[in-house]
Amino acid sequence: MIIGVPKEIKNNENRVAIIPEKAAMLSEQNHNILIESNAGTGSGYSDKDYVNSGCTIISNVEEIYKNAELITKVKEPLKSEYKYLNKKSILFTFLHLAANKNLLMNLLKSEMTSIAYEAVTKNGKTFPLLKPMSEIAGKLAPQIAANFLQKQYGGPGLLIGGTSNIKPLNISIIGAGIVGYNAAIISNGMGANVTVFDIDNNKLLNIKNYDKKIKTQFSSKGNLAKYLPSSHIIINGVYIPGSKTPKVIDESIQKLIKKDTLIIDVAIDQGGGVANLNSTSHDKPIVKLNNFYGYAVPNIPSIVPKTASQALNGTTHKYIELIANNGFESCLINNIEILNAVNTYKGKLTSKPVSKSLNLNYYSLDKIII
Ligand SMILES: NC(=O)c1ccc[n+]([C@@H]2O[C@H](COP(=O)([O-])OP(=O)(O)OC[C@H]3O[C@@H](n4cnc5c(N)ncnc54)[C@H](O)[C@@H]3O)[C@@H](O)[C@H]2O)c1
C-alpha cells in the first residue's frame, strides 16, 4: 500500500505520525511510504533517517495526498489542508469531529473516508490510541501549572508542594480517566493537596488504590461548587467518548472560583469543559478570563514530541499495518476496532456520538458496507 505522512502544521506541533523504526518495518513488508520533507525534524528524525528506512521524501504535500492510499497524521487537517481532502485516500488521525463541524463538512463534501484515532476502542471500553497521549497530557498538566505559578513566567509566585510551615496548593482534577489519573499521581508526587472528581466510582477507587492520601468526590454540580472555590489549580480531563465535552465549569461555578486560579482544560480538543474558554496555542497558552486564568492547548503532548511520536506510533503501528496488509475494506469486515472508528465514509457521517453532538444525520456503517 502507498502510505502518506504529511508534516504537521498546527501551532508548535512537532510530532510525526510514523517514526523511522516503524517505517522500516512497513517498508520491509513492501509498503511504500511517502513522507513530506522535514516531517520528522521536530521529533529528532532527519529525512536521511527516513530514506534509510526505505521511505521516499516528497517536498510537495499535495503529491502525498494525491498518491497515497492511506494518509497518516497526528492532528486533524487544518483549513489550509482542506483542499487536499479527496475520496481516493483514507485518512487516519486524531479528528475530534464533535468539536469541529467545519472539518466534518469538508470531509463529507470531499467524500474522504476518515478513521479517528480517538475512536479506536479495545473491547468497546478502552481507547488504545488516545491513551498514550492522555498519559502524557495528564503528566504534563501539573508540570505546566508549576511553571506558570512561578513569578518569572508571570504567575503569582506559588510553590505547589508548600514548605514545612506553608500549606501545599490545592489541585482539583475533574475526570479520573487516563488524563485525570496521571495528573493526580504527578500532582500528589509534587506534594499538592489533590481532590479528584468523577461520575464513575470505579475510576475514583482506582485512584484511591494508588494513594489513599488523594481525596475523591463524586462529580456533581453541588460538589464542584463546594470544592473548586478553594482550588489553586483545576485540571479538566472529562471525556464522554466521541461527544462534545460537557461544560462542567459553567458560568455559575466560575463566579465561585477564587482569583488567579489556573484552569487547565485538557479536554479542549473535544470542545472543552470550561464555558467561554476557547482553544489557545503553545505560543500564547494562557489567557485571563474574568478573575481566573485558562490554559486550553489542544496539542499538549507536542511539547515532548520525541516521547509523544514514539508513544503514538507505538500504538498506531498495529492498525496501520493491519490496513496496509489486508486493505481497508477487508479491515471493515474483519476488524471491529477499525470499523467502529470510521467517522466518515464516502460522504456519510458514520459516528453516532458525532452525529448526536452536531445534530446531523447518522448512517450505520454496518448497513452501508453490507
Ligand atoms: N489537550 C490535549 O493535548 C489532549 C491530550 C490527550 C487527551 N486529551 C483529551 O482529554 C480528554 C480526556 O481523555 P482521557 O483519555 O483521560 O479519557 P478517559 O475516557 O480515560 O477519561 C474520561 C473520564 O471522564 C469521566 N467523566 C465523564 N463525565 C464526567 C463528569 N460530568 N464529571 C466528571 N467526570 C466525568 C469519565 O467517567 C472518565 O473517567 C479527552 O477529551 C481527550 O481527547 C487532550
PDBQT file of the ligand as one rigid body, heavy atoms in Angstrom, charges set to zero:
ROOT
HETATM    1  N1  LIG A 401      -5.259  18.753  25.006  1.00  0.00    +0.000 N 
HETATM    2  C1  LIG A 401      -4.551  17.690  24.686  1.00  0.00    +0.000 C 
HETATM    3  O1  LIG A 401      -3.452  17.791  24.168  1.00  0.00    +0.000 OA
HETATM    4  C2  LIG A 401      -5.075  16.320  24.990  1.00  0.00    +0.000 A 
HETATM    5  C3  LIG A 401      -4.211  15.217  25.009  1.00  0.00    +0.000 A 
HETATM    6  C4  LIG A 401      -4.732  13.964  25.345  1.00  0.00    +0.000 A 
HETATM    7  C5  LIG A 401      -6.090  13.825  25.641  1.00  0.00    +0.000 A 
HETATM    8  N2  LIG A 401      -6.893  14.922  25.581  1.00  0.00    +0.000 N 
HETATM    9  C6  LIG A 401      -8.325  14.859  25.890  1.00  0.00    +0.000 C 
HETATM   10  O2  LIG A 401      -8.530  14.708  27.280  1.00  0.00    +0.000 OA
HETATM   11  C7  LIG A 401      -9.841  14.171  27.490  1.00  0.00    +0.000 C 
HETATM   12  C8  LIG A 401      -9.764  13.029  28.496  1.00  0.00    +0.000 C 
HETATM   13  O3  LIG A 401      -9.135  11.922  27.913  1.00  0.00    +0.000 OA
HETATM   14  P1  LIG A 401      -8.952  10.545  28.719  1.00  0.00    +0.000 P 
HETATM   15  O4  LIG A 401      -8.150   9.656  27.849  1.00  0.00    +0.000 OA
HETATM   16  O5  LIG A 401      -8.497  10.796  30.092  1.00  0.00    +0.000 OA
HETATM   17  O6  LIG A 401     -10.440   9.997  28.740  1.00  0.00    +0.000 OA
HETATM   18  P2  LIG A 401     -10.994   8.835  29.685  1.00  0.00    +0.000 P 
HETATM   19  O7  LIG A 401     -12.168   8.248  28.978  1.00  0.00    +0.000 OA
HETATM   20  O8  LIG A 401      -9.906   7.923  30.121  1.00  0.00    +0.000 OA
HETATM   21  O9  LIG A 401     -11.488   9.616  30.988  1.00  0.00    +0.000 OA
HETATM   22  C9  LIG A 401     -12.573  10.473  30.991  1.00  0.00    +0.000 C 
HETATM   23  C10 LIG A 401     -13.223  10.438  32.348  1.00  0.00    +0.000 C 
HETATM   24  O10 LIG A 401     -14.238  11.443  32.401  1.00  0.00    +0.000 OA
HETATM   25  C11 LIG A 401     -15.238  10.950  33.259  1.00  0.00    +0.000 C 
HETATM   26  N3  LIG A 401     -16.430  11.770  33.191  1.00  0.00    +0.000 N 
HETATM   27  C12 LIG A 401     -17.426  11.805  32.263  1.00  0.00    +0.000 A 
HETATM   28  N4  LIG A 401     -18.337  12.748  32.589  1.00  0.00    +0.000 NA
HETATM   29  C13 LIG A 401     -17.898  13.334  33.743  1.00  0.00    +0.000 A 
HETATM   30  C14 LIG A 401     -18.377  14.392  34.560  1.00  0.00    +0.000 A 
HETATM   31  N5  LIG A 401     -19.515  15.034  34.300  1.00  0.00    +0.000 N 
HETATM   32  N6  LIG A 401     -17.655  14.739  35.670  1.00  0.00    +0.000 NA
HETATM   33  C15 LIG A 401     -16.515  14.101  35.967  1.00  0.00    +0.000 A 
HETATM   34  N7  LIG A 401     -16.020  13.083  35.238  1.00  0.00    +0.000 NA
HETATM   35  C16 LIG A 401     -16.694  12.717  34.127  1.00  0.00    +0.000 A 
HETATM   36  C17 LIG A 401     -15.396   9.502  32.811  1.00  0.00    +0.000 C 
HETATM   37  O11 LIG A 401     -16.081   8.714  33.783  1.00  0.00    +0.000 OA
HETATM   38  C18 LIG A 401     -13.926   9.105  32.653  1.00  0.00    +0.000 C 
HETATM   39  O12 LIG A 401     -13.398   8.540  33.829  1.00  0.00    +0.000 OA
HETATM   40  C19 LIG A 401     -10.338  13.771  26.088  1.00  0.00    +0.000 C 
HETATM   41  O13 LIG A 401     -11.160  14.787  25.574  1.00  0.00    +0.000 OA
HETATM   42  C20 LIG A 401      -9.067  13.686  25.292  1.00  0.00    +0.000 C 
HETATM   43  O14 LIG A 401      -9.265  13.844  23.900  1.00  0.00    +0.000 OA
HETATM   44  C21 LIG A 401      -6.410  16.149  25.249  1.00  0.00    +0.000 A 
ENDROOT
TORSDOF 0
